[in-house]
Amino acid sequence: MLTTLRDFFEKTVGTEAGARRDESDISLAAAVLLVEMGRAGGEATDAERDTMLAAVRTKFGLGQEAAERLIRSAEDEAREATGLYPFTSLINQEFSAEQKERLIELIWRVAYADDHLNDHELHLVRKIANLLHLPHSTYIAAKMRAKDAQ
């Protein structure tokens, strides 16, 4: 359990500065954030899970089977994780501002998927946006696009 998190942390944060990360590490980090949003209101609903799958399929160009494997791996990582920093740190290093904005929009879509937005979900999406160093205007714009897409 602790070894998995340590290995992930070392792969994502402990490598040489400027080294390009493996795409699977980046997609796993993003998927963990989506999974955390799905779990914010308790157990992820079918609608939230479907939205997570659609998000990783779209964001990373995956087929259904690969998307399901990625979400399962992200669920395992999320269960073992003690915080969001290893994941948001990797995303900050590898994603452009536009990619981070798109990711926060996908996170909002997961939050809205079950037609019920609770305080835990609101807090978590704001926390992720802060860890990704997104301006408030970007956070709100992504929220509105996600709500409109619902």
Salt bridges, closest charged atoms under 4 A:
GLU23 OE2 - ARG20 NH2 3.85
ASP25 OD1 - LYS11 NZ 3.58
GLU36 OE2 - ARG39 NH2 3.35
GLU65 OE2 - ARG69 NH1 3.62
GLU75 OE2 - ARG49 NH1 2.52
ASP76 OD1 - ARG79 NH2 2.41
GLU94 OE1 - ARG20 NH1 2.54
GLU101 OE2 - ARG145 NH2 3.02
GLU105 OE2 - ARG102 NH1 3.36
GLU105 OE2 - ARG109 NH2 3.04
GLU105 OE1 - ARG145 NE 2.78
